[in-house]
Amino acid sequence: MRYIVLFEIRTHILKYTKQLHQQGITYEMRSAPRELSKSCVSAVYLNYEGDINEIITSEVYMLFFVDKKGYTLLYSKD
């Protein structure tokens, strides 16, 4: 399954990607789609088949599921 993860601050991205790397989860850092963020924010794109609770950490601000229909918000810190 394809997910996009957004963060409030850049240091959270760095800490999160380090955790993904340690777990052997492949990811890609790119700009967040404008539909998901009004500011030019970096996002982590990843394919993950496990329990999403395993990839939601204290650094995550929002987590979206991605499919052909668009984006579905699965988690928000707010």
mmJSON file of the N, C-alpha and C atoms, coordinates in Angstrom:
{"data_MODEL":{"atom_site":{
"group_PDB":["ATOM","ATOM","ATOM","ATOM","ATOM","ATOM","ATOM","ATOM","ATOM","ATOM","ATOM","ATOM","ATOM","ATOM","ATOM","ATOM","ATOM","ATOM","ATOM","ATOM","ATOM","ATOM","ATOM","ATOM","ATOM","ATOM","ATOM","ATOM","ATOM","ATOM","ATOM","ATOM","ATOM","ATOM","ATOM","ATOM","ATOM","ATOM","ATOM","ATOM","ATOM","ATOM","ATOM","ATOM","ATOM","ATOM","ATOM","ATOM","ATOM","ATOM","ATOM","ATOM","ATOM","ATOM","ATOM","ATOM","ATOM","ATOM","ATOM","ATOM","ATOM","ATOM","ATOM","ATOM","ATOM","ATOM","ATOM","ATOM","ATOM","ATOM","ATOM","ATOM","ATOM","ATOM","ATOM","ATOM","ATOM","ATOM","ATOM","ATOM","ATOM","ATOM","ATOM","ATOM","ATOM","ATOM","ATOM","ATOM","ATOM","ATOM","ATOM","ATOM","ATOM","ATOM","ATOM","ATOM","ATOM","ATOM","ATOM","ATOM","ATOM","ATOM","ATOM","ATOM","ATOM","ATOM","ATOM","ATOM","ATOM","ATOM","ATOM","ATOM","ATOM","ATOM","ATOM","ATOM","ATOM","ATOM","ATOM","ATOM","ATOM","ATOM","ATOM","ATOM","ATOM","ATOM","ATOM","ATOM","ATOM","ATOM","ATOM","ATOM","ATOM","ATOM","ATOM","ATOM","ATOM","ATOM","ATOM","ATOM","ATOM","ATOM","ATOM","ATOM","ATOM","ATOM","ATOM","ATOM","ATOM","ATOM","ATOM","ATOM","ATOM","ATOM","ATOM","ATOM","ATOM","ATOM","ATOM","ATOM","ATOM","ATOM","ATOM","ATOM","ATOM","ATOM","ATOM","ATOM","ATOM","ATOM","ATOM","ATOM","ATOM","ATOM","ATOM","ATOM","ATOM","ATOM","ATOM","ATOM","ATOM","ATOM","ATOM","ATOM","ATOM","ATOM","ATOM","ATOM","ATOM","ATOM","ATOM","ATOM","ATOM","ATOM","ATOM","ATOM","ATOM","ATOM","ATOM","ATOM","ATOM","ATOM","ATOM","ATOM","ATOM","ATOM","ATOM","ATOM","ATOM","ATOM","ATOM","ATOM","ATOM","ATOM","ATOM","ATOM","ATOM","ATOM","ATOM","ATOM","ATOM","ATOM","ATOM","ATOM","ATOM","ATOM","ATOM","ATOM","ATOM","ATOM","ATOM","ATOM","ATOM","ATOM"],
"id":[1,2,3,4,5,6,7,8,9,10,11,12,13,14,15,16,17,18,19,20,21,22,23,24,25,26,27,28,29,30,31,32,33,34,35,36,37,38,39,40,41,42,43,44,45,46,47,48,49,50,51,52,53,54,55,56,57,58,59,60,61,62,63,64,65,66,67,68,69,70,71,72,73,74,75,76,77,78,79,80,81,82,83,84,85,86,87,88,89,90,91,92,93,94,95,96,97,98,99,100,101,102,103,104,105,106,107,108,109,110,111,112,113,114,115,116,117,118,119,120,121,122,123,124,125,126,127,128,129,130,131,132,133,134,135,136,137,138,139,140,141,142,143,144,145,146,147,148,149,150,151,152,153,154,155,156,157,158,159,160,161,162,163,164,165,166,167,168,169,170,171,172,173,174,175,176,177,178,179,180,181,182,183,184,185,186,187,188,189,190,191,192,193,194,195,196,197,198,199,200,201,202,203,204,205,206,207,208,209,210,211,212,213,214,215,216,217,218,219,220,221,222,223,224,225,226,227,228,229,230,231,232,233,234],
"type_symbol":["N","C","C","N","C","C","N","C","C","N","C","C","N","C","C","N","C","C","N","C","C","N","C","C","N","C","C","N","C","C","N","C","C","N","C","C","N","C","C","N","C","C","N","C","C","N","C","C","N","C","C","N","C","C","N","C","C","N","C","C","N","C","C","N","C","C","N","C","C","N","C","C","N","C","C","N","C","C","N","C","C","N","C","C","N","C","C","N","C","C","N","C","C","N","C","C","N","C","C","N","C","C","N","C","C","N","C","C","N","C","C","N","C","C","N","C","C","N","C","C","N","C","C","N","C","C","N","C","C","N","C","C","N","C","C","N","C","C","N","C","C","N","C","C","N","C","C","N","C","C","N","C","C","N","C","C","N","C","C","N","C","C","N","C","C","N","C","C","N","C","C","N","C","C","N","C","C","N","C","C","N","C","C","N","C","C","N","C","C","N","C","C","N","C","C","N","C","C","N","C","C","N","C","C","N","C","C","N","C","C","N","C","C","N","C","C","N","C","C","N","C","C","N","C","C","N","C","C","N","C","C","N","C","C"],
"label_atom_id":["N","CA","C","N","CA","C","N","CA","C","N","CA","C","N","CA","C","N","CA","C","N","CA","C","N","CA","C","N","CA","C","N","CA","C","N","CA","C","N","CA","C","N","CA","C","N","CA","C","N","CA","C","N","CA","C","N","CA","C","N","CA","C","N","CA","C","N","CA","C","N","CA","C","N","CA","C","N","CA","C","N","CA","C","N","CA","C","N","CA","C","N","CA","C","N","CA","C","N","CA","C","N","CA","C","N","CA","C","N","CA","C","N","CA","C","N","CA","C","N","CA","C","N","CA","C","N","CA","C","N","CA","C","N","CA","C","N","CA","C","N","CA","C","N","CA","C","N","CA","C","N","CA","C","N","CA","C","N","CA","C","N","CA","C","N","CA","C","N","CA","C","N","CA","C","N","CA","C","N","CA","C","N","CA","C","N","CA","C","N","CA","C","N","CA","C","N","CA","C","N","CA","C","N","CA","C","N","CA","C","N","CA","C","N","CA","C","N","CA","C","N","CA","C","N","CA","C","N","CA","C","N","CA","C","N","CA","C","N","CA","C","N","CA","C","N","CA","C","N","CA","C","N","CA","C","N","CA","C","N","CA","C","N","CA","C","N","CA","C","N","CA","C"],
"label_alt_id":[null,null,null,null,null,null,null,null,null,null,null,null,null,null,null,null,null,null,null,null,null,null,null,null,null,null,null,null,null,null,null,null,null,null,null,null,null,null,null,null,null,null,null,null,null,null,null,null,null,null,null,null,null,null,null,null,null,null,null,null,null,null,null,null,null,null,null,null,null,null,null,null,null,null,null,null,null,null,null,null,null,null,null,null,null,null,null,null,null,null,null,null,null,null,null,null,null,null,null,null,null,null,null,null,null,null,null,null,null,null,null,null,null,null,null,null,null,null,null,null,null,null,null,null,null,null,null,null,null,null,null,null,null,null,null,null,null,null,null,null,null,null,null,null,null,null,null,null,null,null,null,null,null,null,null,null,null,null,null,null,null,null,null,null,null,null,null,null,null,null,null,null,null,null,null,null,null,null,null,null,null,null,null,null,null,null,null,null,null,null,null,null,null,null,null,null,null,null,null,null,null,null,null,null,null,null,null,null,null,null,null,null,null,null,null,null,null,null,null,null,null,null,null,null,null,null,null,null,null,null,null,null,null,null],
"label_comp_id":["MET","MET","MET","ARG","ARG","ARG","TYR","TYR","TYR","ILE","ILE","ILE","VAL","VAL","VAL","LEU","LEU","LEU","PHE","PHE","PHE","GLU","GLU","GLU","ILE","ILE","ILE","ARG","ARG","ARG","THR","THR","THR","HIS","HIS","HIS","ILE","ILE","ILE","LEU","LEU","LEU","LYS","LYS","LYS","TYR","TYR","TYR","THR","THR","THR","LYS","LYS","LYS","GLN","GLN","GLN","LEU","LEU","LEU","HIS","HIS","HIS","GLN","GLN","GLN","GLN","GLN","GLN","GLY","GLY","GLY","ILE","ILE","ILE","THR","THR","THR","TYR","TYR","TYR","GLU","GLU","GLU","MET","MET","MET","ARG","ARG","ARG","SER","SER","SER","ALA","ALA","ALA","PRO","PRO","PRO","ARG","ARG","ARG","GLU","GLU","GLU","LEU","LEU","LEU","SER","SER","SER","LYS","LYS","LYS","SER","SER","SER","CYS","CYS","CYS","VAL","VAL","VAL","SER","SER","SER","ALA","ALA","ALA","VAL","VAL","VAL","TYR","TYR","TYR","LEU","LEU","LEU","ASN","ASN","ASN","TYR","TYR","TYR","GLU","GLU","GLU","GLY","GLY","GLY","ASP","ASP","ASP","ILE","ILE","ILE","ASN","ASN","ASN","GLU","GLU","GLU","ILE","ILE","ILE","ILE","ILE","ILE","THR","THR","THR","SER","SER","SER","GLU","GLU","GLU","VAL","VAL","VAL","TYR","TYR","TYR","MET","MET","MET","LEU","LEU","LEU","PHE","PHE","PHE","PHE","PHE","PHE","VAL","VAL","VAL","ASP","ASP","ASP","LYS","LYS","LYS","LYS","LYS","LYS","GLY","GLY","GLY","TYR","TYR","TYR","THR","THR","THR","LEU","LEU","LEU","LEU","LEU","LEU","TYR","TYR","TYR","SER","SER","SER","LYS","LYS","LYS","ASP","ASP","ASP"],
"label_asym_id":["A","A","A","A","A","A","A","A","A","A","A","A","A","A","A","A","A","A","A","A","A","A","A","A","A","A","A","A","A","A","A","A","A","A","A","A","A","A","A","A","A","A","A","A","A","A","A","A","A","A","A","A","A","A","A","A","A","A","A","A","A","A","A","A","A","A","A","A","A","A","A","A","A","A","A","A","A","A","A","A","A","A","A","A","A","A","A","A","A","A","A","A","A","A","A","A","A","A","A","A","A","A","A","A","A","A","A","A","A","A","A","A","A","A","A","A","A","A","A","A","A","A","A","A","A","A","A","A","A","A","A","A","A","A","A","A","A","A","A","A","A","A","A","A","A","A","A","A","A","A","A","A","A","A","A","A","A","A","A","A","A","A","A","A","A","A","A","A","A","A","A","A","A","A","A","A","A","A","A","A","A","A","A","A","A","A","A","A","A","A","A","A","A","A","A","A","A","A","A","A","A","A","A","A","A","A","A","A","A","A","A","A","A","A","A","A","A","A","A","A","A","A","A","A","A","A","A","A","A","A","A","A","A","A"],
"label_entity_id":["1","1","1","1","1","1","1","1","1","1","1","1","1","1","1","1","1","1","1","1","1","1","1","1","1","1","1","1","1","1","1","1","1","1","1","1","1","1","1","1","1","1","1","1","1","1","1","1","1","1","1","1","1","1","1","1","1","1","1","1","1","1","1","1","1","1","1","1","1","1","1","1","1","1","1","1","1","1","1","1","1","1","1","1","1","1","1","1","1","1","1","1","1","1","1","1","1","1","1","1","1","1","1","1","1","1","1","1","1","1","1","1","1","1","1","1","1","1","1","1","1","1","1","1","1","1","1","1","1","1","1","1","1","1","1","1","1","1","1","1","1","1","1","1","1","1","1","1","1","1","1","1","1","1","1","1","1","1","1","1","1","1","1","1","1","1","1","1","1","1","1","1","1","1","1","1","1","1","1","1","1","1","1","1","1","1","1","1","1","1","1","1","1","1","1","1","1","1","1","1","1","1","1","1","1","1","1","1","1","1","1","1","1","1","1","1","1","1","1","1","1","1","1","1","1","1","1","1","1","1","1","1","1","1"],
"label_seq_id":[1,1,1,2,2,2,3,3,3,4,4,4,5,5,5,6,6,6,7,7,7,8,8,8,9,9,9,10,10,10,11,11,11,12,12,12,13,13,13,14,14,14,15,15,15,16,16,16,17,17,17,18,18,18,19,19,19,20,20,20,21,21,21,22,22,22,23,23,23,24,24,24,25,25,25,26,26,26,27,27,27,28,28,28,29,29,29,30,30,30,31,31,31,32,32,32,33,33,33,34,34,34,35,35,35,36,36,36,37,37,37,38,38,38,39,39,39,40,40,40,41,41,41,42,42,42,43,43,43,44,44,44,45,45,45,46,46,46,47,47,47,48,48,48,49,49,49,50,50,50,51,51,51,52,52,52,53,53,53,54,54,54,55,55,55,56,56,56,57,57,57,58,58,58,59,59,59,60,60,60,61,61,61,62,62,62,63,63,63,64,64,64,65,65,65,66,66,66,67,67,67,68,68,68,69,69,69,70,70,70,71,71,71,72,72,72,73,73,73,74,74,74,75,75,75,76,76,76,77,77,77,78,78,78],
"pdbx_PDB_ins_code":[null,null,null,null,null,null,null,null,null,null,null,null,null,null,null,null,null,null,null,null,null,null,null,null,null,null,null,null,null,null,null,null,null,null,null,null,null,null,null,null,null,null,null,null,null,null,null,null,null,null,null,null,null,null,null,null,null,null,null,null,null,null,null,null,null,null,null,null,null,null,null,null,null,null,null,null,null,null,null,null,null,null,null,null,null,null,null,null,null,null,null,null,null,null,null,null,null,null,null,null,null,null,null,null,null,null,null,null,null,null,null,null,null,null,null,null,null,null,null,null,null,null,null,null,null,null,null,null,null,null,null,null,null,null,null,null,null,null,null,null,null,null,null,null,null,null,null,null,null,null,null,null,null,null,null,null,null,null,null,null,null,null,null,null,null,null,null,null,null,null,null,null,null,null,null,null,null,null,null,null,null,null,null,null,null,null,null,null,null,null,null,null,null,null,null,null,null,null,null,null,null,null,null,null,null,null,null,null,null,null,null,null,null,null,null,null,null,null,null,null,null,null,null,null,null,null,null,null,null,null,null,null,null,null],
"Cartn_x":[0.833,0.0,0.881,0.408,1.176,0.667,1.608,1.275,2.124,1.574,2.322,2.263,3.424,3.524,3.992,3.259,3.619,4.09,4.91,5.522,5.388,5.441,5.361,6.705,7.788,9.112,10.108,11.13,12.105,12.86,13.165,13.897,13.085,11.768,10.929,11.086,11.221,11.431,12.726,13.773,15.079,15.054,14.429,14.334,13.486,12.387,11.478,12.152,12.845,13.488,14.618,15.264,16.29,15.648,14.488,13.77,13.34,12.832,12.434,13.625,14.746,15.963,16.382,16.344,16.727,15.795,14.528,13.553,13.563,14.383,14.464,13.288,12.587,11.439,11.93,11.651,12.082,11.123,11.67,10.893,11.524,10.797,11.264,10.847,11.756,11.418,11.152,9.971,9.586,8.724,8.403,7.473,6.09,5.376,4.003,3.089,2.102,1.134,0.413,0.138,-0.523,-1.885,-2.554,-3.859,-3.759,-2.573,-2.396,-1.762,-1.05,-0.348,-0.298,-0.693,-0.678,0.733,1.583,2.974,3.798,4.946,5.821,6.567,5.953,6.474,7.032,8.093,8.599,7.754,7.664,6.877,7.66,7.294,7.87,6.814,7.201,6.34,6.865,5.974,6.443,5.392,5.884,5.051,5.212,4.095,4.157,2.955,3.176,2.104,1.696,2.428,2.137,1.07,0.97,0.038,0.483,-0.41,0.01,0.37,-0.119,0.268,1.77,2.397,3.847,4.624,3.988,4.693,4.205,3.268,2.829,3.632,4.497,5.329,4.979,5.619,5.355,5.752,6.596,7.024,5.974,5.104,4.137,3.065,2.844,1.776,0.503,0.633,-0.494,-0.026,-0.913,-0.638,-1.812,-1.501,-2.515,-2.29,-3.378,-3.36,-3.54,-2.788,-2.842,-3.352,-4.348,-4.796,-5.231,-5.807,-6.189,-7.261,-8.028,-9.087,-8.55,-7.341,-6.759,-6.154,-6.358,-5.747,-6.825,-6.567,-7.477,-6.696,-7.14,-6.479,-6.746,-5.679,-5.792,-5.43,-4.578,-4.121,-3.791,-4.169,-3.786,-3.516,-2.447,-2.095,-3.106,-3.738,-4.74,-6.052],
"Cartn_y":[-1.173,0.0,1.24,2.26,3.497,4.538,5.181,6.196,7.447,8.578,9.833,10.295,10.642,11.09,12.544,13.406,14.817,15.097,16.138,16.48,17.973,18.365,19.781,20.481,19.796,20.413,19.441,20.024,19.239,18.213,18.549,17.591,16.314,16.43,15.232,14.318,14.912,14.115,13.319,13.984,13.329,12.177,12.402,11.349,10.181,10.499,9.475,8.625,9.262,8.498,7.626,8.08,7.249,5.982,6.134,4.976,4.016,4.566,3.719,2.936,3.628,2.984,1.833,2.061,1.026,-0.187,0.043,-1.044,-1.697,-1.162,-1.724,-1.36,-0.289,0.167,1.183,0.934,1.862,3.042,4.203,5.435,6.392,7.45,8.487,9.833,10.804,12.153,13.026,13.66,14.567,15.674,16.636,17.68,17.078,17.61,17.157,17.698,16.934,17.438,18.672,19.638,20.87,20.616,19.56,19.232,18.886,18.457,18.012,19.057,20.002,20.998,22.324,23.389,24.721,25.282,24.866,25.315,24.291,24.711,23.815,22.922,21.824,20.93,19.67,19.154,17.86,16.759,15.657,14.523,13.246,12.22,10.897,10.036,9.443,8.527,7.127,6.21,4.856,3.829,2.657,1.479,0.623,0.258,-0.499,-1.419,-2.671,-3.666,-4.061,-3.609,-4.006,-3.144,-3.27,-2.502,-1.04,-0.113,1.294,1.869,1.272,1.747,1.6,0.719,0.525,1.686,2.454,3.561,4.93,4.953,6.217,6.425,7.42,7.742,9.148,9.584,10.922,12.029,11.72,12.721,12.968,12.017,12.096,13.136,14.047,15.041,14.543,14.008,13.436,12.243,11.272,10.091,9.889,9.785,9.598,8.284,7.6,6.454,6.998,6.45,6.921,5.799,6.123,5.184,5.974,5.294,5.951,7.016,6.906,7.878,9.149,9.083,10.252,9.91,10.814,10.705,10.531,9.627,9.413,9.633,10.573,10.846,9.698,9.077,7.975,8.394,9.413,9.862,11.343,12.062,13.466,13.739,14.459,14.8,15.784,16.564,17.556,16.915],
"Cartn_z":[0.0,0.0,0.0,-0.635,-0.781,0.215,0.909,1.902,1.685,2.132,2.197,3.644,4.182,5.564,5.563,6.297,6.427,7.845,7.975,9.254,9.51,10.779,11.132,10.951,11.283,11.168,10.531,9.945,9.18,10.035,11.271,12.112,12.343,12.325,12.461,11.253,10.068,8.852,8.969,9.408,9.511,10.518,11.662,12.675,12.153,11.482,10.965,9.89,8.958,7.888,8.441,9.481,10.126,10.698,11.317,11.867,10.757,9.645,8.514,7.979,7.835,7.332,8.251,9.549,10.514,10.45,10.068,9.963,8.583,7.677,6.334,5.442,5.773,4.985,3.967,2.696,1.654,1.595,1.303,1.261,0.264,-0.003,-0.911,-0.317,-0.299,0.161,-1.055,-1.063,-2.147,-1.566,-2.397,-1.972,-1.773,-0.813,-0.574,-1.667,-2.086,-3.062,-2.51,-3.352,-2.91,-2.272,-2.694,-2.114,-0.628,-0.207,1.172,2.07,1.484,2.286,1.551,2.238,1.628,1.541,2.454,2.399,1.624,1.179,0.412,1.398,1.733,2.761,2.117,2.692,2.236,2.854,2.14,2.615,2.381,3.113,2.923,2.244,1.117,0.368,0.622,0.969,1.206,0.82,0.461,0.241,1.486,2.085,3.328,3.402,3.704,3.744,5.157,6.155,7.534,8.191,9.501,10.323,10.332,9.953,9.873,11.232,12.305,13.633,13.86,13.101,13.197,12.577,11.685,11.021,11.494,12.438,13.031,14.308,14.271,15.428,15.907,16.969,17.508,16.532,15.559,14.572,13.486,13.256,12.153,12.465,11.514,11.639,10.956,9.74,9.01,8.192,8.045,7.237,6.285,4.992,3.959,3.229,2.919,2.028,0.618,-0.343,-1.724,-2.618,-3.444,-4.466,-5.697,-6.671,-7.924,-7.725,-6.652,-6.368,-5.723,-5.178,-4.526,-3.181,-2.221,-0.899,0.168,1.101,2.225,3.511,4.331,5.603,6.57,7.052,8.007,9.421,9.53,10.846,10.787,11.83,11.981,13.45,13.726,15.099,15.685,14.84,15.304,15.639],
"occupancy":[1.0,1.0,1.0,1.0,1.0,1.0,1.0,1.0,1.0,1.0,1.0,1.0,1.0,1.0,1.0,1.0,1.0,1.0,1.0,1.0,1.0,1.0,1.0,1.0,1.0,1.0,1.0,1.0,1.0,1.0,1.0,1.0,1.0,1.0,1.0,1.0,1.0,1.0,1.0,1.0,1.0,1.0,1.0,1.0,1.0,1.0,1.0,1.0,1.0,1.0,1.0,1.0,1.0,1.0,1.0,1.0,1.0,1.0,1.0,1.0,1.0,1.0,1.0,1.0,1.0,1.0,1.0,1.0,1.0,1.0,1.0,1.0,1.0,1.0,1.0,1.0,1.0,1.0,1.0,1.0,1.0,1.0,1.0,1.0,1.0,1.0,1.0,1.0,1.0,1.0,1.0,1.0,1.0,1.0,1.0,1.0,1.0,1.0,1.0,1.0,1.0,1.0,1.0,1.0,1.0,1.0,1.0,1.0,1.0,1.0,1.0,1.0,1.0,1.0,1.0,1.0,1.0,1.0,1.0,1.0,1.0,1.0,1.0,1.0,1.0,1.0,1.0,1.0,1.0,1.0,1.0,1.0,1.0,1.0,1.0,1.0,1.0,1.0,1.0,1.0,1.0,1.0,1.0,1.0,1.0,1.0,1.0,1.0,1.0,1.0,1.0,1.0,1.0,1.0,1.0,1.0,1.0,1.0,1.0,1.0,1.0,1.0,1.0,1.0,1.0,1.0,1.0,1.0,1.0,1.0,1.0,1.0,1.0,1.0,1.0,1.0,1.0,1.0,1.0,1.0,1.0,1.0,1.0,1.0,1.0,1.0,1.0,1.0,1.0,1.0,1.0,1.0,1.0,1.0,1.0,1.0,1.0,1.0,1.0,1.0,1.0,1.0,1.0,1.0,1.0,1.0,1.0,1.0,1.0,1.0,1.0,1.0,1.0,1.0,1.0,1.0,1.0,1.0,1.0,1.0,1.0,1.0,1.0,1.0,1.0,1.0,1.0,1.0,1.0,1.0,1.0,1.0,1.0,1.0],
"B_iso_or_equiv":[0.0,0.0,0.0,0.0,0.0,0.0,0.0,0.0,0.0,0.0,0.0,0.0,0.0,0.0,0.0,0.0,0.0,0.0,0.0,0.0,0.0,0.0,0.0,0.0,0.0,0.0,0.0,0.0,0.0,0.0,0.0,0.0,0.0,0.0,0.0,0.0,0.0,0.0,0.0,0.0,0.0,0.0,0.0,0.0,0.0,0.0,0.0,0.0,0.0,0.0,0.0,0.0,0.0,0.0,0.0,0.0,0.0,0.0,0.0,0.0,0.0,0.0,0.0,0.0,0.0,0.0,0.0,0.0,0.0,0.0,0.0,0.0,0.0,0.0,0.0,0.0,0.0,0.0,0.0,0.0,0.0,0.0,0.0,0.0,0.0,0.0,0.0,0.0,0.0,0.0,0.0,0.0,0.0,0.0,0.0,0.0,0.0,0.0,0.0,0.0,0.0,0.0,0.0,0.0,0.0,0.0,0.0,0.0,0.0,0.0,0.0,0.0,0.0,0.0,0.0,0.0,0.0,0.0,0.0,0.0,0.0,0.0,0.0,0.0,0.0,0.0,0.0,0.0,0.0,0.0,0.0,0.0,0.0,0.0,0.0,0.0,0.0,0.0,0.0,0.0,0.0,0.0,0.0,0.0,0.0,0.0,0.0,0.0,0.0,0.0,0.0,0.0,0.0,0.0,0.0,0.0,0.0,0.0,0.0,0.0,0.0,0.0,0.0,0.0,0.0,0.0,0.0,0.0,0.0,0.0,0.0,0.0,0.0,0.0,0.0,0.0,0.0,0.0,0.0,0.0,0.0,0.0,0.0,0.0,0.0,0.0,0.0,0.0,0.0,0.0,0.0,0.0,0.0,0.0,0.0,0.0,0.0,0.0,0.0,0.0,0.0,0.0,0.0,0.0,0.0,0.0,0.0,0.0,0.0,0.0,0.0,0.0,0.0,0.0,0.0,0.0,0.0,0.0,0.0,0.0,0.0,0.0,0.0,0.0,0.0,0.0,0.0,0.0,0.0,0.0,0.0,0.0,0.0,0.0],
"pdbx_formal_charge":[null,null,null,null,null,null,null,null,null,null,null,null,null,null,null,null,null,null,null,null,null,null,null,null,null,null,null,null,null,null,null,null,null,null,null,null,null,null,null,null,null,null,null,null,null,null,null,null,null,null,null,null,null,null,null,null,null,null,null,null,null,null,null,null,null,null,null,null,null,null,null,null,null,null,null,null,null,null,null,null,null,null,null,null,null,null,null,null,null,null,null,null,null,null,null,null,null,null,null,null,null,null,null,null,null,null,null,null,null,null,null,null,null,null,null,null,null,null,null,null,null,null,null,null,null,null,null,null,null,null,null,null,null,null,null,null,null,null,null,null,null,null,null,null,null,null,null,null,null,null,null,null,null,null,null,null,null,null,null,null,null,null,null,null,null,null,null,null,null,null,null,null,null,null,null,null,null,null,null,null,null,null,null,null,null,null,null,null,null,null,null,null,null,null,null,null,null,null,null,null,null,null,null,null,null,null,null,null,null,null,null,null,null,null,null,null,null,null,null,null,null,null,null,null,null,null,null,null,null,null,null,null,null,null],
"auth_seq_id":[1,1,1,2,2,2,3,3,3,4,4,4,5,5,5,6,6,6,7,7,7,8,8,8,9,9,9,10,10,10,11,11,11,12,12,12,13,13,13,14,14,14,15,15,15,16,16,16,17,17,17,18,18,18,19,19,19,20,20,20,21,21,21,22,22,22,23,23,23,24,24,24,25,25,25,26,26,26,27,27,27,28,28,28,29,29,29,30,30,30,31,31,31,32,32,32,33,33,33,34,34,34,35,35,35,36,36,36,37,37,37,38,38,38,39,39,39,40,40,40,41,41,41,42,42,42,43,43,43,44,44,44,45,45,45,46,46,46,47,47,47,48,48,48,49,49,49,50,50,50,51,51,51,52,52,52,53,53,53,54,54,54,55,55,55,56,56,56,57,57,57,58,58,58,59,59,59,60,60,60,61,61,61,62,62,62,63,63,63,64,64,64,65,65,65,66,66,66,67,67,67,68,68,68,69,69,69,70,70,70,71,71,71,72,72,72,73,73,73,74,74,74,75,75,75,76,76,76,77,77,77,78,78,78],
"auth_comp_id":["MET","MET","MET","ARG","ARG","ARG","TYR","TYR","TYR","ILE","ILE","ILE","VAL","VAL","VAL","LEU","LEU","LEU","PHE","PHE","PHE","GLU","GLU","GLU","ILE","ILE","ILE","ARG","ARG","ARG","THR","THR","THR","HIS","HIS","HIS","ILE","ILE","ILE","LEU","LEU","LEU","LYS","LYS","LYS","TYR","TYR","TYR","THR","THR","THR","LYS","LYS","LYS","GLN","GLN","GLN","LEU","LEU","LEU","HIS","HIS","HIS","GLN","GLN","GLN","GLN","GLN","GLN","GLY","GLY","GLY","ILE","ILE","ILE","THR","THR","THR","TYR","TYR","TYR","GLU","GLU","GLU","MET","MET","MET","ARG","ARG","ARG","SER","SER","SER","ALA","ALA","ALA","PRO","PRO","PRO","ARG","ARG","ARG","GLU","GLU","GLU","LEU","LEU","LEU","SER","SER","SER","LYS","LYS","LYS","SER","SER","SER","CYS","CYS","CYS","VAL","VAL","VAL","SER","SER","SER","ALA","ALA","ALA","VAL","VAL","VAL","TYR","TYR","TYR","LEU","LEU","LEU","ASN","ASN","ASN","TYR","TYR","TYR","GLU","GLU","GLU","GLY","GLY","GLY","ASP","ASP","ASP","ILE","ILE","ILE","ASN","ASN","ASN","GLU","GLU","GLU","ILE","ILE","ILE","ILE","ILE","ILE","THR","THR","THR","SER","SER","SER","GLU","GLU","GLU","VAL","VAL","VAL","TYR","TYR","TYR","MET","MET","MET","LEU","LEU","LEU","PHE","PHE","PHE","PHE","PHE","PHE","VAL","VAL","VAL","ASP","ASP","ASP","LYS","LYS","LYS","LYS","LYS","LYS","GLY","GLY","GLY","TYR","TYR","TYR","THR","THR","THR","LEU","LEU","LEU","LEU","LEU","LEU","TYR","TYR","TYR","SER","SER","SER","LYS","LYS","LYS","ASP","ASP","ASP"],
"auth_asym_id":["A","A","A","A","A","A","A","A","A","A","A","A","A","A","A","A","A","A","A","A","A","A","A","A","A","A","A","A","A","A","A","A","A","A","A","A","A","A","A","A","A","A","A","A","A","A","A","A","A","A","A","A","A","A","A","A","A","A","A","A","A","A","A","A","A","A","A","A","A","A","A","A","A","A","A","A","A","A","A","A","A","A","A","A","A","A","A","A","A","A","A","A","A","A","A","A","A","A","A","A","A","A","A","A","A","A","A","A","A","A","A","A","A","A","A","A","A","A","A","A","A","A","A","A","A","A","A","A","A","A","A","A","A","A","A","A","A","A","A","A","A","A","A","A","A","A","A","A","A","A","A","A","A","A","A","A","A","A","A","A","A","A","A","A","A","A","A","A","A","A","A","A","A","A","A","A","A","A","A","A","A","A","A","A","A","A","A","A","A","A","A","A","A","A","A","A","A","A","A","A","A","A","A","A","A","A","A","A","A","A","A","A","A","A","A","A","A","A","A","A","A","A","A","A","A","A","A","A","A","A","A","A","A","A"],
"auth_atom_id":["N","CA","C","N","CA","C","N","CA","C","N","CA","C","N","CA","C","N","CA","C","N","CA","C","N","CA","C","N","CA","C","N","CA","C","N","CA","C","N","CA","C","N","CA","C","N","CA","C","N","CA","C","N","CA","C","N","CA","C","N","CA","C","N","CA","C","N","CA","C","N","CA","C","N","CA","C","N","CA","C","N","CA","C","N","CA","C","N","CA","C","N","CA","C","N","CA","C","N","CA","C","N","CA","C","N","CA","C","N","CA","C","N","CA","C","N","CA","C","N","CA","C","N","CA","C","N","CA","C","N","CA","C","N","CA","C","N","CA","C","N","CA","C","N","CA","C","N","CA","C","N","CA","C","N","CA","C","N","CA","C","N","CA","C","N","CA","C","N","CA","C","N","CA","C","N","CA","C","N","CA","C","N","CA","C","N","CA","C","N","CA","C","N","CA","C","N","CA","C","N","CA","C","N","CA","C","N","CA","C","N","CA","C","N","CA","C","N","CA","C","N","CA","C","N","CA","C","N","CA","C","N","CA","C","N","CA","C","N","CA","C","N","CA","C","N","CA","C","N","CA","C","N","CA","C","N","CA","C","N","CA","C","N","CA","C","N","CA","C","N","CA","C"],
"pdbx_PDB_model_num":[1,1,1,1,1,1,1,1,1,1,1,1,1,1,1,1,1,1,1,1,1,1,1,1,1,1,1,1,1,1,1,1,1,1,1,1,1,1,1,1,1,1,1,1,1,1,1,1,1,1,1,1,1,1,1,1,1,1,1,1,1,1,1,1,1,1,1,1,1,1,1,1,1,1,1,1,1,1,1,1,1,1,1,1,1,1,1,1,1,1,1,1,1,1,1,1,1,1,1,1,1,1,1,1,1,1,1,1,1,1,1,1,1,1,1,1,1,1,1,1,1,1,1,1,1,1,1,1,1,1,1,1,1,1,1,1,1,1,1,1,1,1,1,1,1,1,1,1,1,1,1,1,1,1,1,1,1,1,1,1,1,1,1,1,1,1,1,1,1,1,1,1,1,1,1,1,1,1,1,1,1,1,1,1,1,1,1,1,1,1,1,1,1,1,1,1,1,1,1,1,1,1,1,1,1,1,1,1,1,1,1,1,1,1,1,1,1,1,1,1,1,1,1,1,1,1,1,1,1,1,1,1,1,1]
}}}
